[in-house]
Amino acid sequence: MADAHRAWLCDLDGTLYRPTLVKWLMGAELAFVGLTDVKAIRAFRKQHESLREEYARGQIEDTRGSPFELQLERTASALGSDELALREIVERWMIHRPGRWLHRFRRQPLLDEIGAFRAAGGKTAVVSDYPARDKLRALGVLDLFQVVVACGEAQGPRALKPDPSGYLLAAERLGVPPEACLVLGDRIDADGAAAAAAGMDFRHVR
């Protein structure tokens, strides 16, 4: 294996696929068949960025729970809506329905690189702030990764990026020290900052 790193830890959304047209297509679908859900999705995304900033500033002390569940709880409270109903909306529009489009916008050269790295003996993981396995299946790449660490899934990270806990957890499960890991991500402020905090190298995927 020529690469100096023993493990590649990959972000999912915006990294393994090109997000711009996927977002546009989902926005168009929302406008035509999900207009009543737009407010909920916008509020959920806004809460995500607010939580990200709070984690970055160390303002959330209790990290035993799931950030995804906390995001749902806070959004439902802000909207005065039922949390179960909100969960169904979020899962429909942010996890399941995008799956029909993801394969068309795969970053194929990057996925080929990851496949070659794995074939050469490297270890691979996905670290995501959102549930990941359904999207990885839609992309057709779930088998490319030995470990998946995702908020909203069992044994997921206890904080959002740029907190390094997700990447550190992935490294631990792969049995690779942080200094031997390379993080691949599309956001310098999230993936890049998390990599730096974890003592890992970072590759910006544009």
MODELLER restraints for C-alpha pairs under 7 A, 6 or more apart:
rsr = mdl.restraints
at = mdl.atoms
rsr.add(forms.Gaussian(group=physical.xy_distance, feature=features.Distance(at['CA:1:A'], at['CA:120:A']), mean=5.19, stdev=0.5))
rsr.add(forms.Gaussian(group=physical.xy_distance, feature=features.Distance(at['CA:1:A'], at['CA:121:A']), mean=6.39, stdev=0.5))
rsr.add(forms.Gaussian(group=physical.xy_distance, feature=features.Distance(at['CA:5:A'], at['CA:180:A']), mean=4.92, stdev=0.5))
rsr.add(forms.Gaussian(group=physical.xy_distance, feature=features.Distance(at['CA:5:A'], at['CA:181:A']), mean=5.47, stdev=0.5))
rsr.add(forms.Gaussian(group=physical.xy_distance, feature=features.Distance(at['CA:5:A'], at['CA:182:A']), mean=6.25, stdev=0.5))
rsr.add(forms.Gaussian(group=physical.xy_distance, feature=features.Distance(at['CA:6:A'], at['CA:122:A']), mean=5.36, stdev=0.5))
rsr.add(forms.Gaussian(group=physical.xy_distance, feature=features.Distance(at['CA:6:A'], at['CA:123:A']), mean=6.24, stdev=0.5))
rsr.add(forms.Gaussian(group=physical.xy_distance, feature=features.Distance(at['CA:6:A'], at['CA:176:A']), mean=6.93, stdev=0.5))
rsr.add(forms.Gaussian(group=physical.xy_distance, feature=features.Distance(at['CA:6:A'], at['CA:180:A']), mean=5.47, stdev=0.5))
rsr.add(forms.Gaussian(group=physical.xy_distance, feature=features.Distance(at['CA:6:A'], at['CA:181:A']), mean=6.07, stdev=0.5))
rsr.add(forms.Gaussian(group=physical.xy_distance, feature=features.Distance(at['CA:7:A'], at['CA:122:A']), mean=5.59, stdev=0.5))
rsr.add(forms.Gaussian(group=physical.xy_distance, feature=features.Distance(at['CA:7:A'], at['CA:123:A']), mean=4.46, stdev=0.5))
rsr.add(forms.Gaussian(group=physical.xy_distance, feature=features.Distance(at['CA:7:A'], at['CA:124:A']), mean=5.54, stdev=0.5))
rsr.add(forms.Gaussian(group=physical.xy_distance, feature=features.Distance(at['CA:7:A'], at['CA:176:A']), mean=6.89, stdev=0.5))
rsr.add(forms.Gaussian(group=physical.xy_distance, feature=features.Distance(at['CA:7:A'], at['CA:180:A']), mean=6.60, stdev=0.5))
rsr.add(forms.Gaussian(group=physical.xy_distance, feature=features.Distance(at['CA:7:A'], at['CA:181:A']), mean=4.80, stdev=0.5))
rsr.add(forms.Gaussian(group=physical.xy_distance, feature=features.Distance(at['CA:7:A'], at['CA:182:A']), mean=6.27, stdev=0.5))
rsr.add(forms.Gaussian(group=physical.xy_distance, feature=features.Distance(at['CA:8:A'], at['CA:123:A']), mean=6.35, stdev=0.5))
rsr.add(forms.Gaussian(group=physical.xy_distance, feature=features.Distance(at['CA:8:A'], at['CA:124:A']), mean=4.98, stdev=0.5))
rsr.add(forms.Gaussian(group=physical.xy_distance, feature=features.Distance(at['CA:8:A'], at['CA:125:A']), mean=6.51, stdev=0.5))
rsr.add(forms.Gaussian(group=physical.xy_distance, feature=features.Distance(at['CA:8:A'], at['CA:181:A']), mean=5.80, stdev=0.5))
rsr.add(forms.Gaussian(group=physical.xy_distance, feature=features.Distance(at['CA:8:A'], at['CA:182:A']), mean=4.85, stdev=0.5))
rsr.add(forms.Gaussian(group=physical.xy_distance, feature=features.Distance(at['CA:8:A'], at['CA:183:A']), mean=5.91, stdev=0.5))
rsr.add(forms.Gaussian(group=physical.xy_distance, feature=features.Distance(at['CA:9:A'], at['CA:124:A']), mean=5.85, stdev=0.5))
rsr.add(forms.Gaussian(group=physical.xy_distance, feature=features.Distance(at['CA:9:A'], at['CA:125:A']), mean=4.81, stdev=0.5))
rsr.add(forms.Gaussian(group=physical.xy_distance, feature=features.Distance(at['CA:9:A'], at['CA:126:A']), mean=5.69, stdev=0.5))
rsr.add(forms.Gaussian(group=physical.xy_distance, feature=features.Distance(at['CA:9:A'], at['CA:127:A']), mean=6.68, stdev=0.5))
rsr.add(forms.Gaussian(group=physical.xy_distance, feature=features.Distance(at['CA:9:A'], at['CA:167:A']), mean=6.97, stdev=0.5))
rsr.add(forms.Gaussian(group=physical.xy_distance, feature=features.Distance(at['CA:9:A'], at['CA:181:A']), mean=6.92, stdev=0.5))
rsr.add(forms.Gaussian(group=physical.xy_distance, feature=features.Distance(at['CA:9:A'], at['CA:182:A']), mean=6.04, stdev=0.5))
rsr.add(forms.Gaussian(group=physical.xy_distance, feature=features.Distance(at['CA:9:A'], at['CA:183:A']), mean=4.75, stdev=0.5))
rsr.add(forms.Gaussian(group=physical.xy_distance, feature=features.Distance(at['CA:9:A'], at['CA:184:A']), mean=6.16, stdev=0.5))
rsr.add(forms.Gaussian(group=physical.xy_distance, feature=features.Distance(at['CA:10:A'], at['CA:125:A']), mean=6.06, stdev=0.5))
rsr.add(forms.Gaussian(group=physical.xy_distance, feature=features.Distance(at['CA:10:A'], at['CA:126:A']), mean=4.69, stdev=0.5))
rsr.add(forms.Gaussian(group=physical.xy_distance, feature=features.Distance(at['CA:10:A'], at['CA:127:A']), mean=5.96, stdev=0.5))
rsr.add(forms.Gaussian(group=physical.xy_distance, feature=features.Distance(at['CA:10:A'], at['CA:183:A']), mean=5.81, stdev=0.5))
rsr.add(forms.Gaussian(group=physical.xy_distance, feature=features.Distance(at['CA:10:A'], at['CA:184:A']), mean=4.75, stdev=0.5))
rsr.add(forms.Gaussian(group=physical.xy_distance, feature=features.Distance(at['CA:10:A'], at['CA:185:A']), mean=6.20, stdev=0.5))
rsr.add(forms.Gaussian(group=physical.xy_distance, feature=features.Distance(at['CA:11:A'], at['CA:126:A']), mean=5.71, stdev=0.5))
rsr.add(forms.Gaussian(group=physical.xy_distance, feature=features.Distance(at['CA:11:A'], at['CA:127:A']), mean=5.21, stdev=0.5))
rsr.add(forms.Gaussian(group=physical.xy_distance, feature=features.Distance(at['CA:11:A'], at['CA:128:A']), mean=5.64, stdev=0.5))
rsr.add(forms.Gaussian(group=physical.xy_distance, feature=features.Distance(at['CA:11:A'], at['CA:184:A']), mean=6.18, stdev=0.5))
rsr.add(forms.Gaussian(group=physical.xy_distance, feature=features.Distance(at['CA:11:A'], at['CA:185:A']), mean=5.07, stdev=0.5))
rsr.add(forms.Gaussian(group=physical.xy_distance, feature=features.Distance(at['CA:12:A'], at['CA:126:A']), mean=6.53, stdev=0.5))
rsr.add(forms.Gaussian(group=physical.xy_distance, feature=features.Distance(at['CA:12:A'], at['CA:127:A']), mean=6.99, stdev=0.5))
rsr.add(forms.Gaussian(group=physical.xy_distance, feature=features.Distance(at['CA:12:A'], at['CA:128:A']), mean=5.94, stdev=0.5))
rsr.add(forms.Gaussian(group=physical.xy_distance, feature=features.Distance(at['CA:14:A'], at['CA:186:A']), mean=5.96, stdev=0.5))
rsr.add(forms.Gaussian(group=physical.xy_distance, feature=features.Distance(at['CA:15:A'], at['CA:185:A']), mean=5.50, stdev=0.5))
rsr.add(forms.Gaussian(group=physical.xy_distance, feature=features.Distance(at['CA:15:A'], at['CA:186:A']), mean=5.32, stdev=0.5))
rsr.add(forms.Gaussian(group=physical.xy_distance, feature=features.Distance(at['CA:15:A'], at['CA:205:A']), mean=6.12, stdev=0.5))
rsr.add(forms.Gaussian(group=physical.xy_distance, feature=features.Distance(at['CA:16:A'], at['CA:106:A']), mean=6.13, stdev=0.5))
rsr.add(forms.Gaussian(group=physical.xy_distance, feature=features.Distance(at['CA:16:A'], at['CA:107:A']), mean=5.55, stdev=0.5))
rsr.add(forms.Gaussian(group=physical.xy_distance, feature=features.Distance(at['CA:17:A'], at['CA:102:A']), mean=6.78, stdev=0.5))
rsr.add(forms.Gaussian(group=physical.xy_distance, feature=features.Distance(at['CA:17:A'], at['CA:105:A']), mean=5.35, stdev=0.5))
rsr.add(forms.Gaussian(group=physical.xy_distance, feature=features.Distance(at['CA:17:A'], at['CA:106:A']), mean=4.17, stdev=0.5))
rsr.add(forms.Gaussian(group=physical.xy_distance, feature=features.Distance(at['CA:17:A'], at['CA:107:A']), mean=4.91, stdev=0.5))
rsr.add(forms.Gaussian(group=physical.xy_distance, feature=features.Distance(at['CA:18:A'], at['CA:105:A']), mean=5.44, stdev=0.5))
rsr.add(forms.Gaussian(group=physical.xy_distance, feature=features.Distance(at['CA:18:A'], at['CA:106:A']), mean=6.39, stdev=0.5))
rsr.add(forms.Gaussian(group=physical.xy_distance, feature=features.Distance(at['CA:18:A'], at['CA:107:A']), mean=6.44, stdev=0.5))
rsr.add(forms.Gaussian(group=physical.xy_distance, feature=features.Distance(at['CA:22:A'], at['CA:101:A']), mean=6.50, stdev=0.5))
rsr.add(forms.Gaussian(group=physical.xy_distance, feature=features.Distance(at['CA:26:A'], at['CA:98:A']), mean=6.73, stdev=0.5))
rsr.add(forms.Gaussian(group=physical.xy_distance, feature=features.Distance(at['CA:30:A'], at['CA:38:A']), mean=6.60, stdev=0.5))
rsr.add(forms.Gaussian(group=physical.xy_distance, feature=features.Distance(at['CA:37:A'], at['CA:89:A']), mean=6.79, stdev=0.5))
rsr.add(forms.Gaussian(group=physical.xy_distance, feature=features.Distance(at['CA:41:A'], at['CA:90:A']), mean=6.60, stdev=0.5))
rsr.add(forms.Gaussian(group=physical.xy_distance, feature=features.Distance(at['CA:43:A'], at['CA:75:A']), mean=6.27, stdev=0.5))
rsr.add(forms.Gaussian(group=physical.xy_distance, feature=features.Distance(at['CA:44:A'], at['CA:71:A']), mean=6.97, stdev=0.5))
rsr.add(forms.Gaussian(group=physical.xy_distance, feature=features.Distance(at['CA:44:A'], at['CA:75:A']), mean=5.62, stdev=0.5))
rsr.add(forms.Gaussian(group=physical.xy_distance, feature=features.Distance(at['CA:47:A'], at['CA:71:A']), mean=6.26, stdev=0.5))
rsr.add(forms.Gaussian(group=physical.xy_distance, feature=features.Distance(at['CA:47:A'], at['CA:75:A']), mean=6.43, stdev=0.5))
rsr.add(forms.Gaussian(group=physical.xy_distance, feature=features.Distance(at['CA:48:A'], at['CA:71:A']), mean=6.33, stdev=0.5))
rsr.add(forms.Gaussian(group=physical.xy_distance, feature=features.Distance(at['CA:52:A'], at['CA:160:A']), mean=5.77, stdev=0.5))
rsr.add(forms.Gaussian(group=physical.xy_distance, feature=features.Distance(at['CA:52:A'], at['CA:161:A']), mean=6.52, stdev=0.5))
rsr.add(forms.Gaussian(group=physical.xy_distance, feature=features.Distance(at['CA:54:A'], at['CA:60:A']), mean=6.22, stdev=0.5))
rsr.add(forms.Gaussian(group=physical.xy_distance, feature=features.Distance(at['CA:55:A'], at['CA:159:A']), mean=6.69, stdev=0.5))
rsr.add(forms.Gaussian(group=physical.xy_distance, feature=features.Distance(at['CA:55:A'], at['CA:160:A']), mean=6.56, stdev=0.5))
rsr.add(forms.Gaussian(group=physical.xy_distance, feature=features.Distance(at['CA:55:A'], at['CA:163:A']), mean=6.48, stdev=0.5))
rsr.add(forms.Gaussian(group=physical.xy_distance, feature=features.Distance(at['CA:56:A'], at['CA:162:A']), mean=5.97, stdev=0.5))
rsr.add(forms.Gaussian(group=physical.xy_distance, feature=features.Distance(at['CA:56:A'], at['CA:163:A']), mean=6.27, stdev=0.5))
rsr.add(forms.Gaussian(group=physical.xy_distance, feature=features.Distance(at['CA:63:A'], at['CA:158:A']), mean=5.07, stdev=0.5))
rsr.add(forms.Gaussian(group=physical.xy_distance, feature=features.Distance(at['CA:63:A'], at['CA:159:A']), mean=6.16, stdev=0.5))
rsr.add(forms.Gaussian(group=physical.xy_distance, feature=features.Distance(at['CA:64:A'], at['CA:158:A']), mean=5.86, stdev=0.5))
rsr.add(forms.Gaussian(group=physical.xy_distance, feature=features.Distance(at['CA:65:A'], at['CA:158:A']), mean=5.95, stdev=0.5))
rsr.add(forms.Gaussian(group=physical.xy_distance, feature=features.Distance(at['CA:66:A'], at['CA:151:A']), mean=6.49, stdev=0.5))
rsr.add(forms.Gaussian(group=physical.xy_distance, feature=features.Distance(at['CA:66:A'], at['CA:152:A']), mean=6.51, stdev=0.5))
rsr.add(forms.Gaussian(group=physical.xy_distance, feature=features.Distance(at['CA:66:A'], at['CA:158:A']), mean=5.47, stdev=0.5))
rsr.add(forms.Gaussian(group=physical.xy_distance, feature=features.Distance(at['CA:67:A'], at['CA:151:A']), mean=6.44, stdev=0.5))
rsr.add(forms.Gaussian(group=physical.xy_distance, feature=features.Distance(at['CA:67:A'], at['CA:158:A']), mean=6.23, stdev=0.5))
rsr.add(forms.Gaussian(group=physical.xy_distance, feature=features.Distance(at['CA:67:A'], at['CA:159:A']), mean=5.75, stdev=0.5))
rsr.add(forms.Gaussian(group=physical.xy_distance, feature=features.Distance(at['CA:67:A'], at['CA:160:A']), mean=6.54, stdev=0.5))
rsr.add(forms.Gaussian(group=physical.xy_distance, feature=features.Distance(at['CA:68:A'], at['CA:130:A']), mean=6.98, stdev=0.5))
rsr.add(forms.Gaussian(group=physical.xy_distance, feature=features.Distance(at['CA:68:A'], at['CA:151:A']), mean=5.65, stdev=0.5))
rsr.add(forms.Gaussian(group=physical.xy_distance, feature=features.Distance(at['CA:68:A'], at['CA:152:A']), mean=5.10, stdev=0.5))
rsr.add(forms.Gaussian(group=physical.xy_distance, feature=features.Distance(at['CA:69:A'], at['CA:152:A']), mean=6.81, stdev=0.5))
rsr.add(forms.Gaussian(group=physical.xy_distance, feature=features.Distance(at['CA:72:A'], at['CA:83:A']), mean=6.61, stdev=0.5))
rsr.add(forms.Gaussian(group=physical.xy_distance, feature=features.Distance(at['CA:72:A'], at['CA:87:A']), mean=6.81, stdev=0.5))
rsr.add(forms.Gaussian(group=physical.xy_distance, feature=features.Distance(at['CA:73:A'], at['CA:83:A']), mean=6.43, stdev=0.5))
rsr.add(forms.Gaussian(group=physical.xy_distance, feature=features.Distance(at['CA:76:A'], at['CA:82:A']), mean=6.13, stdev=0.5))
rsr.add(forms.Gaussian(group=physical.xy_distance, feature=features.Distance(at['CA:76:A'], at['CA:83:A']), mean=5.29, stdev=0.5))
rsr.add(forms.Gaussian(group=physical.xy_distance, feature=features.Distance(at['CA:76:A'], at['CA:86:A']), mean=6.63, stdev=0.5))
rsr.add(forms.Gaussian(group=physical.xy_distance, feature=features.Distance(at['CA:95:A'], at['CA:135:A']), mean=6.75, stdev=0.5))
rsr.add(forms.Gaussian(group=physical.xy_distance, feature=features.Distance(at['CA:99:A'], at['CA:135:A']), mean=5.86, stdev=0.5))
rsr.add(forms.Gaussian(group=physical.xy_distance, feature=features.Distance(at['CA:99:A'], at['CA:138:A']), mean=5.15, stdev=0.5))
rsr.add(forms.Gaussian(group=physical.xy_distance, feature=features.Distance(at['CA:102:A'], at['CA:138:A']), mean=6.46, stdev=0.5))
rsr.add(forms.Gaussian(group=physical.xy_distance, feature=features.Distance(at['CA:102:A'], at['CA:139:A']), mean=5.72, stdev=0.5))
rsr.add(forms.Gaussian(group=physical.xy_distance, feature=features.Distance(at['CA:103:A'], at['CA:138:A']), mean=6.37, stdev=0.5))
rsr.add(forms.Gaussian(group=physical.xy_distance, feature=features.Distance(at['CA:103:A'], at['CA:139:A']), mean=4.65, stdev=0.5))
rsr.add(forms.Gaussian(group=physical.xy_distance, feature=features.Distance(at['CA:106:A'], at['CA:139:A']), mean=6.87, stdev=0.5))
rsr.add(forms.Gaussian(group=physical.xy_distance, feature=features.Distance(at['CA:115:A'], at['CA:144:A']), mean=6.54, stdev=0.5))
rsr.add(forms.Gaussian(group=physical.xy_distance, feature=features.Distance(at['CA:118:A'], at['CA:124:A']), mean=6.74, stdev=0.5))
rsr.add(forms.Gaussian(group=physical.xy_distance, feature=features.Distance(at['CA:123:A'], at['CA:174:A']), mean=6.90, stdev=0.5))
rsr.add(forms.Gaussian(group=physical.xy_distance, feature=features.Distance(at['CA:124:A'], at['CA:145:A']), mean=5.06, stdev=0.5))
rsr.add(forms.Gaussian(group=physical.xy_distance, feature=features.Distance(at['CA:124:A'], at['CA:146:A']), mean=5.70, stdev=0.5))
rsr.add(forms.Gaussian(group=physical.xy_distance, feature=features.Distance(at['CA:124:A'], at['CA:147:A']), mean=6.80, stdev=0.5))
rsr.add(forms.Gaussian(group=physical.xy_distance, feature=features.Distance(at['CA:125:A'], at['CA:145:A']), mean=5.04, stdev=0.5))
rsr.add(forms.Gaussian(group=physical.xy_distance, feature=features.Distance(at['CA:125:A'], at['CA:146:A']), mean=5.75, stdev=0.5))
rsr.add(forms.Gaussian(group=physical.xy_distance, feature=features.Distance(at['CA:125:A'], at['CA:147:A']), mean=4.60, stdev=0.5))
rsr.add(forms.Gaussian(group=physical.xy_distance, feature=features.Distance(at['CA:125:A'], at['CA:148:A']), mean=5.62, stdev=0.5))
rsr.add(forms.Gaussian(group=physical.xy_distance, feature=features.Distance(at['CA:125:A'], at['CA:170:A']), mean=6.45, stdev=0.5))
rsr.add(forms.Gaussian(group=physical.xy_distance, feature=features.Distance(at['CA:126:A'], at['CA:145:A']), mean=6.68, stdev=0.5))
rsr.add(forms.Gaussian(group=physical.xy_distance, feature=features.Distance(at['CA:126:A'], at['CA:147:A']), mean=6.47, stdev=0.5))
rsr.add(forms.Gaussian(group=physical.xy_distance, feature=features.Distance(at['CA:126:A'], at['CA:148:A']), mean=4.85, stdev=0.5))
rsr.add(forms.Gaussian(group=physical.xy_distance, feature=features.Distance(at['CA:126:A'], at['CA:149:A']), mean=6.11, stdev=0.5))
rsr.add(forms.Gaussian(group=physical.xy_distance, feature=features.Distance(at['CA:127:A'], at['CA:148:A']), mean=6.16, stdev=0.5))
rsr.add(forms.Gaussian(group=physical.xy_distance, feature=features.Distance(at['CA:127:A'], at['CA:149:A']), mean=4.80, stdev=0.5))
rsr.add(forms.Gaussian(group=physical.xy_distance, feature=features.Distance(at['CA:127:A'], at['CA:150:A']), mean=5.68, stdev=0.5))
rsr.add(forms.Gaussian(group=physical.xy_distance, feature=features.Distance(at['CA:127:A'], at['CA:166:A']), mean=6.12, stdev=0.5))
rsr.add(forms.Gaussian(group=physical.xy_distance, feature=features.Distance(at['CA:127:A'], at['CA:167:A']), mean=6.36, stdev=0.5))
rsr.add(forms.Gaussian(group=physical.xy_distance, feature=features.Distance(at['CA:128:A'], at['CA:149:A']), mean=6.42, stdev=0.5))
rsr.add(forms.Gaussian(group=physical.xy_distance, feature=features.Distance(at['CA:128:A'], at['CA:150:A']), mean=4.64, stdev=0.5))
rsr.add(forms.Gaussian(group=physical.xy_distance, feature=features.Distance(at['CA:128:A'], at['CA:151:A']), mean=6.40, stdev=0.5))
rsr.add(forms.Gaussian(group=physical.xy_distance, feature=features.Distance(at['CA:129:A'], at['CA:150:A']), mean=5.84, stdev=0.5))
rsr.add(forms.Gaussian(group=physical.xy_distance, feature=features.Distance(at['CA:129:A'], at['CA:151:A']), mean=4.98, stdev=0.5))
rsr.add(forms.Gaussian(group=physical.xy_distance, feature=features.Distance(at['CA:129:A'], at['CA:160:A']), mean=5.91, stdev=0.5))
rsr.add(forms.Gaussian(group=physical.xy_distance, feature=features.Distance(at['CA:130:A'], at['CA:150:A']), mean=5.84, stdev=0.5))
rsr.add(forms.Gaussian(group=physical.xy_distance, feature=features.Distance(at['CA:130:A'], at['CA:151:A']), mean=4.94, stdev=0.5))
rsr.add(forms.Gaussian(group=physical.xy_distance, feature=features.Distance(at['CA:130:A'], at['CA:152:A']), mean=6.17, stdev=0.5))
rsr.add(forms.Gaussian(group=physical.xy_distance, feature=features.Distance(at['CA:131:A'], at['CA:150:A']), mean=5.35, stdev=0.5))
rsr.add(forms.Gaussian(group=physical.xy_distance, feature=features.Distance(at['CA:131:A'], at['CA:151:A']), mean=5.61, stdev=0.5))
rsr.add(forms.Gaussian(group=physical.xy_distance, feature=features.Distance(at['CA:131:A'], at['CA:152:A']), mean=5.18, stdev=0.5))
rsr.add(forms.Gaussian(group=physical.xy_distance, feature=features.Distance(at['CA:131:A'], at['CA:153:A']), mean=5.84, stdev=0.5))
rsr.add(forms.Gaussian(group=physical.xy_distance, feature=features.Distance(at['CA:132:A'], at['CA:150:A']), mean=5.95, stdev=0.5))
rsr.add(forms.Gaussian(group=physical.xy_distance, feature=features.Distance(at['CA:133:A'], at['CA:142:A']), mean=6.88, stdev=0.5))
rsr.add(forms.Gaussian(group=physical.xy_distance, feature=features.Distance(at['CA:136:A'], at['CA:142:A']), mean=4.86, stdev=0.5))
rsr.add(forms.Gaussian(group=physical.xy_distance, feature=features.Distance(at['CA:147:A'], at['CA:170:A']), mean=6.67, stdev=0.5))
rsr.add(forms.Gaussian(group=physical.xy_distance, feature=features.Distance(at['CA:149:A'], at['CA:156:A']), mean=5.18, stdev=0.5))
rsr.add(forms.Gaussian(group=physical.xy_distance, feature=features.Distance(at['CA:149:A'], at['CA:157:A']), mean=6.57, stdev=0.5))
rsr.add(forms.Gaussian(group=physical.xy_distance, feature=features.Distance(at['CA:149:A'], at['CA:166:A']), mean=6.43, stdev=0.5))
rsr.add(forms.Gaussian(group=physical.xy_distance, feature=features.Distance(at['CA:149:A'], at['CA:170:A']), mean=6.27, stdev=0.5))
rsr.add(forms.Gaussian(group=physical.xy_distance, feature=features.Distance(at['CA:150:A'], at['CA:156:A']), mean=4.86, stdev=0.5))
rsr.add(forms.Gaussian(group=physical.xy_distance, feature=features.Distance(at['CA:150:A'], at['CA:157:A']), mean=6.45, stdev=0.5))
rsr.add(forms.Gaussian(group=physical.xy_distance, feature=features.Distance(at['CA:151:A'], at['CA:157:A']), mean=5.82, stdev=0.5))
rsr.add(forms.Gaussian(group=physical.xy_distance, feature=features.Distance(at['CA:157:A'], at['CA:165:A']), mean=6.14, stdev=0.5))
rsr.add(forms.Gaussian(group=physical.xy_distance, feature=features.Distance(at['CA:157:A'], at['CA:166:A']), mean=4.79, stdev=0.5))
rsr.add(forms.Gaussian(group=physical.xy_distance, feature=features.Distance(at['CA:158:A'], at['CA:165:A']), mean=6.98, stdev=0.5))
rsr.add(forms.Gaussian(group=physical.xy_distance, feature=features.Distance(at['CA:159:A'], at['CA:165:A']), mean=6.65, stdev=0.5))
rsr.add(forms.Gaussian(group=physical.xy_distance, feature=features.Distance(at['CA:161:A'], at['CA:190:A']), mean=5.13, stdev=0.5))
rsr.add(forms.Gaussian(group=physical.xy_distance, feature=features.Distance(at['CA:161:A'], at['CA:191:A']), mean=6.47, stdev=0.5))
rsr.add(forms.Gaussian(group=physical.xy_distance, feature=features.Distance(at['CA:161:A'], at['CA:194:A']), mean=5.87, stdev=0.5))
rsr.add(forms.Gaussian(group=physical.xy_distance, feature=features.Distance(at['CA:162:A'], at['CA:189:A']), mean=6.94, stdev=0.5))
rsr.add(forms.Gaussian(group=physical.xy_distance, feature=features.Distance(at['CA:162:A'], at['CA:190:A']), mean=4.46, stdev=0.5))
rsr.add(forms.Gaussian(group=physical.xy_distance, feature=features.Distance(at['CA:162:A'], at['CA:191:A']), mean=6.22, stdev=0.5))
rsr.add(forms.Gaussian(group=physical.xy_distance, feature=features.Distance(at['CA:162:A'], at['CA:193:A']), mean=5.35, stdev=0.5))
rsr.add(forms.Gaussian(group=physical.xy_distance, feature=features.Distance(at['CA:162:A'], at['CA:194:A']), mean=4.22, stdev=0.5))
rsr.add(forms.Gaussian(group=physical.xy_distance, feature=features.Distance(at['CA:163:A'], at['CA:194:A']), mean=5.42, stdev=0.5))
rsr.add(forms.Gaussian(group=physical.xy_distance, feature=features.Distance(at['CA:164:A'], at['CA:194:A']), mean=4.48, stdev=0.5))
rsr.add(forms.Gaussian(group=physical.xy_distance, feature=features.Distance(at['CA:164:A'], at['CA:195:A']), mean=6.52, stdev=0.5))
rsr.add(forms.Gaussian(group=physical.xy_distance, feature=features.Distance(at['CA:164:A'], at['CA:197:A']), mean=5.84, stdev=0.5))
rsr.add(forms.Gaussian(group=physical.xy_distance, feature=features.Distance(at['CA:164:A'], at['CA:198:A']), mean=5.29, stdev=0.5))
rsr.add(forms.Gaussian(group=physical.xy_distance, feature=features.Distance(at['CA:168:A'], at['CA:178:A']), mean=6.75, stdev=0.5))
rsr.add(forms.Gaussian(group=physical.xy_distance, feature=features.Distance(at['CA:168:A'], at['CA:198:A']), mean=6.42, stdev=0.5))
rsr.add(forms.Gaussian(group=physical.xy_distance, feature=features.Distance(at['CA:171:A'], at['CA:177:A']), mean=6.34, stdev=0.5))
rsr.add(forms.Gaussian(group=physical.xy_distance, feature=features.Distance(at['CA:171:A'], at['CA:178:A']), mean=6.22, stdev=0.5))
rsr.add(forms.Gaussian(group=physical.xy_distance, feature=features.Distance(at['CA:178:A'], at['CA:198:A']), mean=6.56, stdev=0.5))
rsr.add(forms.Gaussian(group=physical.xy_distance, feature=features.Distance(at['CA:178:A'], at['CA:199:A']), mean=5.98, stdev=0.5))
rsr.add(forms.Gaussian(group=physical.xy_distance, feature=features.Distance(at['CA:178:A'], at['CA:200:A']), mean=5.54, stdev=0.5))
rsr.add(forms.Gaussian(group=physical.xy_distance, feature=features.Distance(at['CA:179:A'], at['CA:199:A']), mean=5.80, stdev=0.5))
rsr.add(forms.Gaussian(group=physical.xy_distance, feature=features.Distance(at['CA:179:A'], at['CA:200:A']), mean=5.18, stdev=0.5))
rsr.add(forms.Gaussian(group=physical.xy_distance, feature=features.Distance(at['CA:181:A'], at['CA:200:A']), mean=5.56, stdev=0.5))
rsr.add(forms.Gaussian(group=physical.xy_distance, feature=features.Distance(at['CA:181:A'], at['CA:201:A']), mean=6.53, stdev=0.5))
rsr.add(forms.Gaussian(group=physical.xy_distance, feature=features.Distance(at['CA:182:A'], at['CA:200:A']), mean=5.93, stdev=0.5))
rsr.add(forms.Gaussian(group=physical.xy_distance, feature=features.Distance(at['CA:182:A'], at['CA:201:A']), mean=4.84, stdev=0.5))
rsr.add(forms.Gaussian(group=physical.xy_distance, feature=features.Distance(at['CA:182:A'], at['CA:202:A']), mean=5.61, stdev=0.5))
rsr.add(forms.Gaussian(group=physical.xy_distance, feature=features.Distance(at['CA:183:A'], at['CA:195:A']), mean=6.20, stdev=0.5))
rsr.add(forms.Gaussian(group=physical.xy_distance, feature=features.Distance(at['CA:183:A'], at['CA:200:A']), mean=6.80, stdev=0.5))
rsr.add(forms.Gaussian(group=physical.xy_distance, feature=features.Distance(at['CA:183:A'], at['CA:201:A']), mean=6.12, stdev=0.5))
rsr.add(forms.Gaussian(group=physical.xy_distance, feature=features.Distance(at['CA:183:A'], at['CA:202:A']), mean=4.73, stdev=0.5))
rsr.add(forms.Gaussian(group=physical.xy_distance, feature=features.Distance(at['CA:183:A'], at['CA:203:A']), mean=6.11, stdev=0.5))
rsr.add(forms.Gaussian(group=physical.xy_distance, feature=features.Distance(at['CA:184:A'], at['CA:202:A']), mean=6.05, stdev=0.5))
rsr.add(forms.Gaussian(group=physical.xy_distance, feature=features.Distance(at['CA:184:A'], at['CA:203:A']), mean=4.93, stdev=0.5))
rsr.add(forms.Gaussian(group=physical.xy_distance, feature=features.Distance(at['CA:184:A'], at['CA:204:A']), mean=6.14, stdev=0.5))
rsr.add(forms.Gaussian(group=physical.xy_distance, feature=features.Distance(at['CA:184:A'], at['CA:205:A']), mean=6.46, stdev=0.5))
rsr.add(forms.Gaussian(group=physical.xy_distance, feature=features.Distance(at['CA:185:A'], at['CA:191:A']), mean=5.44, stdev=0.5))
rsr.add(forms.Gaussian(group=physical.xy_distance, feature=features.Distance(at['CA:185:A'], at['CA:203:A']), mean=6.59, stdev=0.5))
rsr.add(forms.Gaussian(group=physical.xy_distance, feature=features.Distance(at['CA:185:A'], at['CA:204:A']), mean=5.50, stdev=0.5))
rsr.add(forms.Gaussian(group=physical.xy_distance, feature=features.Distance(at['CA:185:A'], at['CA:205:A']), mean=5.44, stdev=0.5))
rsr.add(forms.Gaussian(group=physical.xy_distance, feature=features.Distance(at['CA:186:A'], at['CA:204:A']), mean=5.62, stdev=0.5))
rsr.add(forms.Gaussian(group=physical.xy_distance, feature=features.Distance(at['CA:186:A'], at['CA:205:A']), mean=4.72, stdev=0.5))
rsr.add(forms.Gaussian(group=physical.xy_distance, feature=features.Distance(at['CA:186:A'], at['CA:206:A']), mean=5.86, stdev=0.5))
rsr.add(forms.Gaussian(group=physical.xy_distance, feature=features.Distance(at['CA:188:A'], at['CA:204:A']), mean=6.89, stdev=0.5))
rsr.add(forms.Gaussian(group=physical.xy_distance, feature=features.Distance(at['CA:192:A'], at['CA:202:A']), mean=5.84, stdev=0.5))
rsr.add(forms.Gaussian(group=physical.xy_distance, feature=features.Distance(at['CA:195:A'], at['CA:201:A']), mean=6.29, stdev=0.5))
rsr.add(forms.Gaussian(group=physical.xy_distance, feature=features.Distance(at['CA:195:A'], at['CA:202:A']), mean=6.09, stdev=0.5))
